């Protein structure tokens, strides 16, 4: 592709890039400025790169997004180099590279880094990332934000008695059950072993207690199917202990709330397991 000195007017463009953008050559050449195709969010980076081409270095490059005719956005890398004669700058010869596959791979890797592979739930990092956004939102709106800590009871006994394959099935069964019961916007994560946490936006402590109790009852009433590991139509009953707390105003991270919820969870276990304790109980 080539653009001229008139603010980056397109004077030559190849067929591949036209196909990316969804335009014909006669709609672009000598009629459109390349900057028109750059999304507003990435124009600043594009402009800075173009100024480098016009400047002493006469080369510039950046990553940006192109807005295609059908409304889709195409991530690209642009590398430009000035063509200069005795009369000065004539045009910029620019190479454009489609970054779709690379960006998709980066997105997959990022998602994997935030996902527990066994249950498909978010992991501890995902919980912390989501909590940062929800805490900021709650601070702005004044809406309550609650946290529930969950630990499956006697899970070591399950692993020791039936094996880790059965233990994995129990974890997966819990994750599926909890996803079905929770509301849109609730954030369920596995934070380690048989430990889980639920972040409840716009939820006061009383509402969180009701949600936790409903989940506790459902767990106790829904044995996990373990036939995959036992080679027979078998289920295994299990229970969970839960601790509930409110994320306090002024707390900038979830750590203090996790500590309080864990304390109530351990109190529930000491009181006999298969129960919910809240912060002021």
ChimeraX attribute file (.defattr): number of C-alpha atoms within 10 A of each C-alpha:
attribute: neighborCount
match mode: 1-to-1
recipient: residues
	/A:1	16
	/A:2	21
	/A:3	24
	/A:4	20
	/A:5	12
	/A:6	10
	/A:7	11
	/A:8	18
	/A:9	20
	/A:10	23
	/A:11	19
	/A:12	15
	/A:13	17
	/A:14	10
	/A:15	12
	/A:16	9
	/A:17	15
	/A:18	15
	/A:19	13
	/A:20	16
	/A:21	19
	/A:22	14
	/A:23	15
	/A:24	11
	/A:25	18
	/A:26	9
	/A:27	10
	/A:28	17
	/A:29	17
	/A:30	14
	/A:31	12
	/A:32	16
	/A:33	18
	/A:34	21
	/A:35	18
	/A:36	13
	/A:37	16
	/A:38	23
	/A:39	18
	/A:40	14
	/A:41	10
	/A:42	15
	/A:43	17
	/A:44	13
	/A:45	14
	/A:46	23
	/A:47	16
	/A:48	13
	/A:49	21
	/A:50	25
	/A:51	14
	/A:52	17
	/A:53	24
	/A:54	21
	/A:55	13
	/A:56	9
	/A:57	11
	/A:58	18
	/A:59	20
	/A:60	22
	/A:61	20
	/A:62	17
	/A:63	18
	/A:64	21
	/A:65	22
	/A:66	24
	/A:67	18
	/A:68	18
	/A:69	13
	/A:70	9
	/A:71	10
	/A:72	11
	/A:73	18
	/A:74	18
	/A:75	20
	/A:76	20
	/A:77	15
	/A:78	19
	/A:79	19
	/A:80	24
	/A:81	20
	/A:82	25
	/A:83	17
	/A:84	13
	/A:85	9
	/A:86	6
	/A:87	6
	/A:88	9
	/A:89	16
	/A:90	16
	/A:91	23
	/A:92	26
	/A:93	18
	/A:94	20
	/A:95	14
	/A:96	15
	/A:97	13
	/A:98	17
	/A:99	16
	/A:100	13
	/A:101	10
	/A:102	12
	/A:103	14
	/A:104	12
	/A:105	12
	/A:106	12
	/A:107	12
	/A:108	12
	/A:109	12
	/A:110	11
	/A:111	13
	/A:112	14
	/A:113	14
	/A:114	19
	/A:115	19
	/A:116	18
	/A:117	11
	/A:118	12
	/A:119	18
	/A:120	15
	/A:121	22
	/A:122	24
	/A:123	23
	/A:124	18
	/A:125	15
	/A:126	21
	/A:127	21
	/A:128	17
	/A:129	14
	/A:130	15
	/A:131	23
	/A:132	14
	/A:133	12
	/A:134	20
	/A:135	24
	/A:136	15
	/A:137	16
	/A:138	17
	/A:139	17
	/A:140	9
	/A:141	10
	/A:142	12
	/A:143	15
	/A:144	20
	/A:145	24
	/A:146	23
	/A:147	29
	/A:148	30
	/A:149	30
	/A:150	25
	/A:151	23
	/A:152	21
	/A:153	19
	/A:154	14
	/A:155	18
	/A:156	15
	/A:157	11
	/A:158	17
	/A:159	15
	/A:160	11
	/A:161	11
	/A:162	15
	/A:163	14
	/A:164	14
	/A:165	13
	/A:166	22
	/A:167	22
	/A:168	19
	/A:169	20
	/A:170	25
	/A:171	21
	/A:172	18
	/A:173	18
	/A:174	25
	/A:175	19
	/A:176	14
	/A:177	16
	/A:178	17
	/A:179	14
	/A:180	10
	/A:181	12
	/A:182	17
	/A:183	11
	/A:184	9
	/A:185	10
	/A:186	15
	/A:187	20
	/A:188	22
	/A:189	26
	/A:190	25
	/A:191	19
	/A:192	12
	/A:193	12
	/A:194	19
	/A:195	17
	/A:196	23
	/A:197	26
	/A:198	21
	/A:199	25
	/A:200	27
	/A:201	21
	/A:202	18
	/A:203	18
	/A:204	17
	/A:205	21
	/A:206	14
	/A:207	13
	/A:208	25
	/A:209	23
	/A:210	12
	/A:211	18
	/A:212	26
	/A:213	18
	/A:214	14
	/A:215	20
	/A:216	20
	/A:217	14
	/A:218	16
	/A:219	21
	/A:220	14
	/A:221	12
	/A:222	16
	/A:223	17
	/A:224	22
	/A:225	18
	/A:226	21
	/A:227	14
	/A:228	12
	/A:229	17
	/A:230	14
	/A:231	8
	/A:232	9
	/A:233	10
	/A:234	13
	/A:235	14
	/A:236	15
	/A:237	12
	/A:238	19
	/A:239	21
	/A:240	25
	/A:241	26
	/A:242	33
	/A:243	29
	/A:244	32
	/A:245	28
	/A:246	23
	/A:247	28
	/A:248	16
	/A:249	13
	/A:250	9
	/A:251	13
	/A:252	14
	/A:253	16
	/A:254	20
	/A:255	13
	/A:256	14
	/A:257	21
	/A:258	20
	/A:259	13
	/A:260	20
	/A:261	27
	/A:262	24
	/A:263	20
	/A:264	25
	/A:265	27
	/A:266	18
	/A:267	20
	/A:268	20
	/A:269	21
	/A:270	10
	/A:271	13
	/A:272	10
	/A:273	19
	/A:274	20
	/A:275	19
	/A:276	27
	/A:277	26
	/A:278	23
	/A:279	17
	/A:280	8
	/A:281	8
